[in-house]
Amino acid sequence: MSESGDSEYEIAPEEFEDADNFVDSPETTSNDNSTSVPTDTLKLTGAANNDLKDESTSATSDEVVSEKIDRLISDGLGQEPETMKAVDATPVGEVPDLPSYTDEELEEIKSQVISLKELGNSLYRSGHSYGAMAEYSKALELCRKQLDETRSVLHANRAACHVSCSEFKEAEEDCDSAIKLNSKYLKALLRRGQVREKLEKLAPALEDYKSVLELDPRNGPALEAARRLPREIEVQQEKMKEECVEKLKDLGNLVLKPFGLSTDNFKMVQNPETGGYNIQFDQNR
């Protein structure tokens, strides 16, 4: 799938901390700027309504999209109350083991999938992330293995919705699905790296950024992260090591307490010749 020419959106800083590092716009197939619903709290900056494009779909008519959006809003599906739960992610990279569509069926299914995806894109751009997720999920239910490229895009789009709702675990799962279907999907790799940073999975995030740079050596966000993360990973590992030692000390103190001892009675002394450590006991400590 070609990634050149795709524009990117960002969530406004007040909506998402450190949002300037996030690529967070579903891919679309048209420059349909005439259909909109009242903008919610989600704000898009950057390329405004220049939609991201994929090669496998065509535009849905304005009338169909408008009608479906009006129906969704009237039914409450386009709303995003705080108590609303995210749509469950389709298992990573999996589709039902069903027979392939016939050529005639495939054309009809493609048309339905395109319509649902364009509706999801319109809802997302209007700030209705949960409504968009619902449409992408419906489209995924229709897809079989003949539409793997489209499935990859749908998973990546749904991941963007999860990000806008701060649902980073679910976003990572959808990125996993997109990348499993298309291992060179640059935007999904970049988004997963950024999501993994939010989940404090710094080492896997760095690997994603390296994969991005293999595809696009001049990618700005990936270059910046590749320079920054190695030191952050060292700090994270040191912190984890200290926390592990403290937990071991707590466990040791629990065992030694009945004997009137604690881990303070034991001292690790390094042997300068071998570099190994010896444990020395000091009863007076």
Contacts in CASP RR format, 6 or more apart in sequence:
PFRMAT RR
TARGET T0000
AUTHOR 0000-0000-0000
METHOD contacts of the structure
MODEL  1
MSESGDSEYEIAPEEFEDADNFVDSPETTSNDNSTSVPTDTLKLTGAANN
DLKDESTSATSDEVVSEKIDRLISDGLGQEPETMKAVDATPVGEVPDLPS
YTDEELEEIKSQVISLKELGNSLYRSGHSYGAMAEYSKALELCRKQLDET
RSVLHANRAACHVSCSEFKEAEEDCDSAIKLNSKYLKALLRRGQVREKLE
KLAPALEDYKSVLELDPRNGPALEAARRLPREIEVQQEKMKEECVEKLKD
LGNLVLKPFGLSTDNFKMVQNPETGGYNIQFDQNR
1 54 0 8 1.000
1 55 0 8 1.000
1 149 0 8 1.000
1 152 0 8 1.000
1 153 0 8 1.000
1 182 0 8 1.000
1 184 0 8 1.000
1 185 0 8 1.000
2 55 0 8 1.000
3 185 0 8 1.000
3 186 0 8 1.000
3 187 0 8 1.000
3 215 0 8 1.000
3 216 0 8 1.000
5 53 0 8 1.000
6 27 0 8 1.000
6 52 0 8 1.000
6 53 0 8 1.000
6 187 0 8 1.000
7 25 0 8 1.000
7 46 0 8 1.000
7 47 0 8 1.000
7 50 0 8 1.000
7 51 0 8 1.000
7 52 0 8 1.000
8 23 0 8 1.000
8 24 0 8 1.000
8 25 0 8 1.000
8 46 0 8 1.000
8 47 0 8 1.000
8 52 0 8 1.000
9 23 0 8 1.000
9 24 0 8 1.000
9 25 0 8 1.000
9 44 0 8 1.000
9 45 0 8 1.000
9 46 0 8 1.000
9 47 0 8 1.000
10 19 0 8 1.000
10 20 0 8 1.000
10 22 0 8 1.000
10 23 0 8 1.000
10 24 0 8 1.000
10 44 0 8 1.000
10 45 0 8 1.000
10 46 0 8 1.000
11 19 0 8 1.000
11 22 0 8 1.000
11 24 0 8 1.000
11 42 0 8 1.000
11 43 0 8 1.000
11 44 0 8 1.000
11 163 0 8 1.000
11 164 0 8 1.000
12 19 0 8 1.000
12 42 0 8 1.000
12 43 0 8 1.000
12 44 0 8 1.000
12 45 0 8 1.000
13 19 0 8 1.000
13 20 0 8 1.000
14 43 0 8 1.000
15 41 0 8 1.000
15 42 0 8 1.000
15 43 0 8 1.000
15 164 0 8 1.000
16 22 0 8 1.000
16 24 0 8 1.000
16 163 0 8 1.000
16 164 0 8 1.000
16 166 0 8 1.000
21 194 0 8 1.000
21 197 0 8 1.000
21 221 0 8 1.000
21 224 0 8 1.000
21 225 0 8 1.000
22 163 0 8 1.000
22 191 0 8 1.000
22 194 0 8 1.000
23 160 0 8 1.000
23 187 0 8 1.000
23 190 0 8 1.000
23 191 0 8 1.000
23 194 0 8 1.000
23 221 0 8 1.000
24 160 0 8 1.000
24 163 0 8 1.000
24 164 0 8 1.000
24 191 0 8 1.000
25 44 0 8 1.000
25 51 0 8 1.000
25 52 0 8 1.000
25 124 0 8 1.000
25 160 0 8 1.000
26 52 0 8 1.000
26 120 0 8 1.000
26 121 0 8 1.000
26 124 0 8 1.000
26 132 0 8 1.000
26 136 0 8 1.000
26 156 0 8 1.000
26 157 0 8 1.000
26 158 0 8 1.000
26 160 0 8 1.000
26 161 0 8 1.000
27 51 0 8 1.000
27 52 0 8 1.000
27 53 0 8 1.000
27 54 0 8 1.000
27 121 0 8 1.000
27 153 0 8 1.000
27 156 0 8 1.000
27 157 0 8 1.000
27 187 0 8 1.000
28 51 0 8 1.000
28 52 0 8 1.000
28 53 0 8 1.000
28 54 0 8 1.000
28 117 0 8 1.000
28 118 0 8 1.000
28 121 0 8 1.000
29 51 0 8 1.000
29 53 0 8 1.000
29 54 0 8 1.000
29 57 0 8 1.000
29 58 0 8 1.000
29 59 0 8 1.000
29 114 0 8 1.000
29 117 0 8 1.000
29 118 0 8 1.000
30 51 0 8 1.000
30 58 0 8 1.000
30 59 0 8 1.000
30 60 0 8 1.000
30 118 0 8 1.000
31 49 0 8 1.000
31 50 0 8 1.000
31 51 0 8 1.000
32 51 0 8 1.000
32 59 0 8 1.000
32 60 0 8 1.000
32 62 0 8 1.000
32 65 0 8 1.000
32 118 0 8 1.000
32 121 0 8 1.000
32 122 0 8 1.000
33 49 0 8 1.000
34 62 0 8 1.000
35 62 0 8 1.000
35 65 0 8 1.000
35 66 0 8 1.000
35 69 0 8 1.000
35 122 0 8 1.000
36 122 0 8 1.000
36 125 0 8 1.000
36 126 0 8 1.000
37 69 0 8 1.000
37 73 0 8 1.000
37 78 0 8 1.000
37 122 0 8 1.000
37 123 0 8 1.000
37 126 0 8 1.000
37 127 0 8 1.000
37 128 0 8 1.000
38 126 0 8 1.000
39 126 0 8 1.000
39 127 0 8 1.000
40 80 0 8 1.000
40 126 0 8 1.000
40 127 0 8 1.000
40 128 0 8 1.000
41 127 0 8 1.000
42 127 0 8 1.000
42 129 0 8 1.000
42 164 0 8 1.000
44 125 0 8 1.000
49 125 0 8 1.000
51 121 0 8 1.000
51 125 0 8 1.000
52 187 0 8 1.000
54 149 0 8 1.000
54 150 0 8 1.000
54 153 0 8 1.000
56 149 0 8 1.000
56 150 0 8 1.000
56 153 0 8 1.000
57 110 0 8 1.000
57 113 0 8 1.000
57 114 0 8 1.000
57 117 0 8 1.000
57 118 0 8 1.000
57 150 0 8 1.000
58 114 0 8 1.000
59 118 0 8 1.000
60 114 0 8 1.000
60 115 0 8 1.000
60 118 0 8 1.000
60 119 0 8 1.000
64 115 0 8 1.000
65 115 0 8 1.000
65 118 0 8 1.000
65 119 0 8 1.000
65 122 0 8 1.000
68 115 0 8 1.000
68 119 0 8 1.000
69 119 0 8 1.000
69 122 0 8 1.000
69 123 0 8 1.000
69 126 0 8 1.000
72 78 0 8 1.000
72 119 0 8 1.000
72 123 0 8 1.000
72 128 0 8 1.000
72 131 0 8 1.000
73 79 0 8 1.000
77 130 0 8 1.000
77 131 0 8 1.000
77 134 0 8 1.000
78 123 0 8 1.000
78 128 0 8 1.000
78 130 0 8 1.000
78 131 0 8 1.000
79 128 0 8 1.000
79 130 0 8 1.000
80 127 0 8 1.000
80 128 0 8 1.000
80 129 0 8 1.000
80 130 0 8 1.000
80 131 0 8 1.000
80 165 0 8 1.000
84 130 0 8 1.000
86 130 0 8 1.000
86 133 0 8 1.000
86 162 0 8 1.000
86 165 0 8 1.000
86 167 0 8 1.000
86 170 0 8 1.000
87 130 0 8 1.000
87 133 0 8 1.000
87 134 0 8 1.000
87 137 0 8 1.000
87 158 0 8 1.000
88 137 0 8 1.000
89 158 0 8 1.000
89 170 0 8 1.000
89 173 0 8 1.000
89 174 0 8 1.000
89 177 0 8 1.000
90 137 0 8 1.000
90 140 0 8 1.000
90 141 0 8 1.000
90 155 0 8 1.000
90 177 0 8 1.000
91 177 0 8 1.000
92 173 0 8 1.000
92 176 0 8 1.000
92 177 0 8 1.000
92 180 0 8 1.000
93 151 0 8 1.000
93 155 0 8 1.000
93 176 0 8 1.000
93 177 0 8 1.000
93 180 0 8 1.000
93 181 0 8 1.000
95 143 0 8 1.000
95 144 0 8 1.000
95 145 0 8 1.000
95 151 0 8 1.000
96 144 0 8 1.000
98 144 0 8 1.000
100 144 0 8 1.000
100 145 0 8 1.000
100 146 0 8 1.000
101 109 0 8 1.000
101 144 0 8 1.000
101 146 0 8 1.000
106 146 0 8 1.000
109 142 0 8 1.000
109 143 0 8 1.000
109 147 0 8 1.000
110 147 0 8 1.000
110 150 0 8 1.000
112 139 0 8 1.000
112 142 0 8 1.000
113 139 0 8 1.000
113 142 0 8 1.000
113 143 0 8 1.000
113 147 0 8 1.000
113 150 0 8 1.000
113 154 0 8 1.000
116 135 0 8 1.000
116 136 0 8 1.000
116 138 0 8 1.000
116 139 0 8 1.000
116 142 0 8 1.000
117 135 0 8 1.000
117 136 0 8 1.000
117 139 0 8 1.000
117 150 0 8 1.000
117 153 0 8 1.000
117 154 0 8 1.000
117 157 0 8 1.000
119 135 0 8 1.000
120 131 0 8 1.000
120 132 0 8 1.000
120 135 0 8 1.000
120 136 0 8 1.000
120 157 0 8 1.000
121 132 0 8 1.000
121 157 0 8 1.000
123 129 0 8 1.000
123 131 0 8 1.000
123 132 0 8 1.000
123 135 0 8 1.000
124 132 0 8 1.000
124 157 0 8 1.000
124 160 0 8 1.000
124 161 0 8 1.000
124 164 0 8 1.000
127 164 0 8 1.000
129 161 0 8 1.000
129 162 0 8 1.000
129 164 0 8 1.000
129 165 0 8 1.000
130 161 0 8 1.000
130 165 0 8 1.000
132 157 0 8 1.000
132 158 0 8 1.000
132 161 0 8 1.000
133 158 0 8 1.000
133 161 0 8 1.000
133 162 0 8 1.000
136 154 0 8 1.000
136 157 0 8 1.000
136 158 0 8 1.000
136 161 0 8 1.000
137 158 0 8 1.000
139 150 0 8 1.000
139 154 0 8 1.000
140 151 0 8 1.000
140 154 0 8 1.000
140 155 0 8 1.000
140 158 0 8 1.000
143 150 0 8 1.000
143 151 0 8 1.000
143 154 0 8 1.000
148 181 0 8 1.000
148 182 0 8 1.000
149 181 0 8 1.000
149 182 0 8 1.000
151 177 0 8 1.000
151 181 0 8 1.000
152 177 0 8 1.000
152 178 0 8 1.000
152 179 0 8 1.000
152 181 0 8 1.000
152 182 0 8 1.000
152 185 0 8 1.000
152 188 0 8 1.000
153 178 0 8 1.000
155 174 0 8 1.000
155 175 0 8 1.000
155 177 0 8 1.000
155 178 0 8 1.000
155 181 0 8 1.000
155 188 0 8 1.000
156 174 0 8 1.000
156 175 0 8 1.000
156 178 0 8 1.000
156 185 0 8 1.000
156 187 0 8 1.000
156 188 0 8 1.000
156 191 0 8 1.000
158 174 0 8 1.000
159 170 0 8 1.000
159 171 0 8 1.000
159 172 0 8 1.000
159 174 0 8 1.000
159 175 0 8 1.000
159 178 0 8 1.000
159 188 0 8 1.000
159 191 0 8 1.000
159 192 0 8 1.000
159 195 0 8 1.000
160 171 0 8 1.000
160 191 0 8 1.000
162 168 0 8 1.000
162 170 0 8 1.000
162 171 0 8 1.000
162 174 0 8 1.000
163 171 0 8 1.000
163 191 0 8 1.000
163 195 0 8 1.000
168 195 0 8 1.000
168 198 0 8 1.000
168 199 0 8 1.000
169 199 0 8 1.000
171 191 0 8 1.000
171 195 0 8 1.000
172 192 0 8 1.000
172 195 0 8 1.000
172 196 0 8 1.000
172 199 0 8 1.000
175 188 0 8 1.000
175 189 0 8 1.000
175 191 0 8 1.000
175 192 0 8 1.000
175 193 0 8 1.000
175 195 0 8 1.000
176 192 0 8 1.000
178 185 0 8 1.000
178 188 0 8 1.000
179 185 0 8 1.000
179 188 0 8 1.000
179 189 0 8 1.000
179 192 0 8 1.000
182 188 0 8 1.000
184 215 0 8 1.000
186 212 0 8 1.000
186 215 0 8 1.000
186 216 0 8 1.000
186 219 0 8 1.000
189 208 0 8 1.000
189 211 0 8 1.000
189 212 0 8 1.000
189 215 0 8 1.000
190 208 0 8 1.000
190 209 0 8 1.000
190 212 0 8 1.000
190 219 0 8 1.000
190 221 0 8 1.000
190 222 0 8 1.000
192 205 0 8 1.000
192 208 0 8 1.000
193 204 0 8 1.000
193 205 0 8 1.000
193 208 0 8 1.000
193 209 0 8 1.000
193 225 0 8 1.000
194 205 0 8 1.000
194 221 0 8 1.000
194 225 0 8 1.000
196 202 0 8 1.000
196 204 0 8 1.000
196 205 0 8 1.000
196 208 0 8 1.000
197 205 0 8 1.000
197 225 0 8 1.000
197 229 0 8 1.000
200 236 0 8 1.000
202 229 0 8 1.000
202 232 0 8 1.000
202 233 0 8 1.000
202 236 0 8 1.000
203 233 0 8 1.000
205 225 0 8 1.000
205 229 0 8 1.000
206 225 0 8 1.000
206 226 0 8 1.000
206 229 0 8 1.000
206 230 0 8 1.000
206 233 0 8 1.000
209 221 0 8 1.000
209 222 0 8 1.000
209 225 0 8 1.000
209 226 0 8 1.000
209 229 0 8 1.000
210 222 0 8 1.000
210 226 0 8 1.000
212 219 0 8 1.000
212 222 0 8 1.000
213 219 0 8 1.000
213 222 0 8 1.000
213 223 0 8 1.000
213 226 0 8 1.000
216 222 0 8 1.000
249 263 0 8 1.000
252 262 0 8 1.000
252 263 0 8 1.000
253 262 0 8 1.000
253 263 0 8 1.000
256 262 0 8 1.000
256 263 0 8 1.000
256 265 0 8 1.000
264 285 0 8 1.000
265 281 0 8 1.000
265 282 0 8 1.000
265 283 0 8 1.000
265 285 0 8 1.000
266 279 0 8 1.000
266 280 0 8 1.000
266 281 0 8 1.000
266 282 0 8 1.000
267 279 0 8 1.000
267 280 0 8 1.000
267 281 0 8 1.000
267 282 0 8 1.000
267 285 0 8 1.000
268 277 0 8 1.000
268 278 0 8 1.000
268 279 0 8 1.000
269 277 0 8 1.000
269 278 0 8 1.000
269 279 0 8 1.000
269 280 0 8 1.000
270 276 0 8 1.000
270 277 0 8 1.000
270 278 0 8 1.000
271 277 0 8 1.000
271 278 0 8 1.000
END
